[in-house]
């Protein structure tokens, strides 16, 4: 497969779709994704032009960052993540879909990578946090409480809320100089709701 150079005959989205299902498997050995396959994909992304990146959805970009963080942390992979961060930021500032951007930022944090401007775009997104009359910011109701209509969608939203709080905790610990928007109102209650434990 690799010797015949068939990688070039498929789009990045198609190649990524093959690695996504096993991206969370065999985490202790980091063998969930074939290393030769992923290296070929990341080197192709490194050599690609910017329009090629724009063909990827925010979820695709989040998946790339996930695989780099959990399966194959290489300089080429980190270079791709750094390039994608600019596009994710642009989409967040345009008030576009935010869930892929949120997970992208969280996986970046798992790599120990933080982009202040990207974090500002995420935490300042109108569907992520809401500015209060006192000047603070609260977690948006869907992320805090879930949705009242569809149970599956509600679980996804509350999961996203927990992911955002996890990211904020990592930022507080590892990027203390970050001075952008963050959840400040009812933070303790939010943490209790998303990490409820009676022990």
Secondary structure, DSSP 8 states (H G I E B T S, - for coil): -TTTTGGGGS-HHHHHHHHHTTTTSSTTTT-SS-HHHHHHHHHHHHHS-HHHHHTS-HHHHHHHHHHHHHT---HHHHHHHHHHHHHHHHHHHTT---HHHHHHHHHHHHTT---HHHHHHHHT-TTTEEE-TTS-EEE-HHHHH--SS-HHHHHHHHHHHHHHHHHHHHHHHH-TT--S----TTHHHHHHHHT----
